[in-house]
Amino acid sequence: MKIQEVIDKILAYHPQFPEDYAGCDEFKTGDPQEECTGVVTAMAASVAVIRKAIELGANLIVVHEPTFYTSEDKGGWYETFSNEVYEEKRKLIDENHITIWRDHDHMHAHHPDAIFTGVLRYLDWEDKALTDYDTGSFAHYYVTVTPMKLKDLCQYLFERIGMNGCRIIGDPDAVVSKIAIVGHLFPGEYKLADGTTGEYSVKVIETLEKGTDVIIPGEVVDWTVLSYIRDANELGKNKAMINLGHFNWEELGMKYMKDWLSELVENKVPVYYVAPGDMYQVIERN
């Protein structure tokens, strides 16, 4: 089975996009016409992931996030200054005939979202989650768990995802049960479900006001929801935020991809999931 055939199966599995789609889901390196010797699914093609793919004898890596350090994520380095890290990484890729294909927009186009289906499944929250796409609240999933301390919820996430730690806002000993998995807390306006325009972070505050104990966002800025949560705690209210980081939070979606991709290729080529691992280290203050 050629690499292109594997990608064609993935694209047939996903919701269909217009023919003029010009987003980030495309080949970043390699030759799609080579025979596929194995597939690695990973959140990103870090150097460690590439080396593991080589060790496994896999020549196709399917990733969710950028490979070469820019948001545009084209298949190379096109800035005016040289980048030794890119050059060494690219040499490793090319010398070992590694093809990298990104699967981002198509994964998120599923209903429910294919990344967060995996997140919920591997957190064992799939049967506890209420999916919300239509209210404009931007809390994509609400999860109610057995009441536990915030610090114990963090430990549960660390163990399931494979993390070294994280930042929180809130009382570690506060008991929480109602969780909202929300999107990226970037500043700016968003179209709401009713067609009006509003600020994303304000709608997340509404979610907290309506009874959510803790939010787990994709990414954060400090001056909107996080400032609200800090003030809520200083007023004696039980509100919290767990900041896992973008890659850690979506990691389990690529673990889930390994499951369905194995079925798509009918086990004709081996499929592996490789976790890049937590990029953050936690240094405690002396």
Backbone hydrogen bonds, N-H to C=O, Kabsch-Sander energy under -0.5 kcal/mol:
donor,donor_aa,acceptor,acceptor_aa,energy
3,I,34,E,-2.6
4,Q,32,P,-2.7
6,V,2,K,-1.6
7,I,3,I,-2.2
8,D,4,Q,-2.5
9,K,5,E,-1.8
10,I,6,V,-1.9
11,L,7,I,-2.7
12,A,8,D,-2.0
13,Y,9,K,-1.5
14,H,10,I,-1.6
21,Y,18,P,-1.9
26,E,24,C,-1.2
28,K,100,I,-3.4
29,T,100,I,-1.2
34,E,31,D,-1.8
36,C,1,M,-3.0
37,T,35,E,-0.6
39,V,270,P,-2.7
40,V,60,L,-2.7
41,T,272,Y,-3.0
42,A,62,V,-2.2
46,S,44,A,-1.8
50,I,46,S,-2.5
51,R,47,V,-2.6
52,K,48,A,-1.9
53,A,49,V,-2.5
54,I,50,I,-2.3
55,E,51,R,-2.1
56,L,52,K,-2.2
57,G,53,A,-0.8
57,G,54,I,-0.8
58,A,53,A,-2.5
59,N,38,G,-0.8
60,L,38,G,-1.6
61,I,99,T,-2.9
62,V,40,V,-2.9
62,V,60,L,-0.5
63,V,61,I,-0.6
63,V,101,W,-2.2
64,H,42,A,-0.7
64,H,43,M,-1.2
65,E,43,M,-2.1
76,G,74,K,-2.0
78,Y,76,G,-0.5
87,E,83,N,-2.3
88,E,84,E,-2.5
89,K,85,V,-2.3
90,R,86,Y,-3.2
91,K,87,E,-2.0
92,L,88,E,-1.9
93,I,89,K,-2.2
94,D,90,R,-2.9
95,E,91,K,-2.6
96,N,92,L,-0.9
97,H,94,D,-1.4
98,I,93,I,-2.3
99,T,59,N,-3.1
99,T,97,H,-0.5
100,I,29,T,-0.9
101,W,61,I,-2.3
102,R,26,E,-2.1
103,D,63,V,-3.4
108,H,104,H,-1.9
109,A,105,D,-0.9
110,H,107,M,-0.9
114,A,107,M,-2.3
117,T,113,D,-1.7
118,G,114,A,-1.2
119,V,115,I,-1.8
120,L,116,F,-2.5
121,R,117,T,-2.2
122,Y,118,G,-2.7
123,L,119,V,-1.2
124,D,121,R,-1.0
125,W,120,L,-3.2
126,E,120,L,-1.0
128,K,125,W,-1.8
129,A,125,W,-0.8
129,A,126,E,-0.6
130,L,142,Y,-2.9
131,T,129,A,-0.6
132,D,140,H,-2.7
140,H,138,F,-1.0
140,H,181,I,-0.8
141,Y,181,I,-1.4
142,Y,130,L,-2.3
143,V,179,I,-2.8
144,T,128,K,-1.1
145,V,143,V,-0.6
145,V,177,S,-2.6
148,M,176,V,-2.2
150,L,174,A,-2.3
151,K,172,P,-2.7
152,D,149,K,-0.5
153,L,149,K,-2.1
154,C,150,L,-2.1
155,Q,151,K,-1.8
156,Y,152,D,-2.2
157,L,153,L,-2.2
158,F,154,C,-2.7
159,E,155,Q,-2.3
160,R,156,Y,-2.1
161,I,157,L,-2.6
162,G,158,F,-2.8
163,M,158,F,-1.3
167,R,243,N,-1.1
169,I,241,M,-2.0
174,A,171,D,-2.0
176,V,148,M,-3.3
179,I,143,V,-3.2
179,I,177,S,-0.7
180,A,214,V,-2.3
181,I,141,Y,-2.9
182,V,180,A,-0.9
182,V,216,I,-1.0
183,G,138,F,-1.1
185,L,219,E,-2.6
186,F,184,H,-1.5
190,Y,198,G,-3.3
192,L,196,T,-3.4
195,G,192,L,-2.1
198,G,190,Y,-2.6
200,Y,188,G,-0.9
200,Y,198,G,-0.5
202,V,199,E,-0.7
203,K,199,E,-1.5
204,V,200,Y,-1.7
205,I,201,S,-2.0
206,E,202,V,-1.8
207,T,203,K,-1.8
208,L,204,V,-2.0
209,E,205,I,-2.6
210,K,206,E,-1.6
211,G,208,L,-1.6
212,T,207,T,-1.6
213,D,178,K,-2.0
214,V,178,K,-1.9
215,I,240,A,-2.1
216,I,180,A,-2.4
218,G,183,G,-0.8
226,L,221,V,-0.6
228,Y,224,T,-1.9
229,I,225,V,-2.5
230,R,226,L,-2.2
231,D,227,S,-2.4
232,A,228,Y,-2.6
233,N,229,I,-2.1
234,E,230,R,-2.1
235,L,231,D,-1.2
236,G,233,N,-1.8
237,K,232,A,-3.0
239,K,237,K,-1.3
240,A,213,D,-2.0
241,M,169,I,-2.1
242,I,215,I,-2.2
243,N,167,R,-2.8
243,N,241,M,-0.6
244,L,242,I,-1.0
249,W,245,G,-2.5
250,E,246,H,-1.8
251,E,247,F,-1.0
253,G,250,E,-1.7
254,M,250,E,-0.6
254,M,251,E,-1.5
255,K,251,E,-1.0
256,Y,252,L,-1.9
257,M,253,G,-1.3
258,K,254,M,-1.1
259,D,255,K,-0.8
259,D,256,Y,-0.7
260,W,256,Y,-1.6
261,L,257,M,-2.8
262,S,258,K,-1.7
263,E,259,D,-1.0
264,L,260,W,-1.9
265,V,261,L,-2.2
266,E,263,E,-1.2
267,N,262,S,-1.7
268,K,265,V,-2.4
272,Y,39,V,-3.1
274,V,41,T,-2.5
274,V,272,Y,-0.5
283,I,281,Q,-0.6
284,E,282,V,-0.6
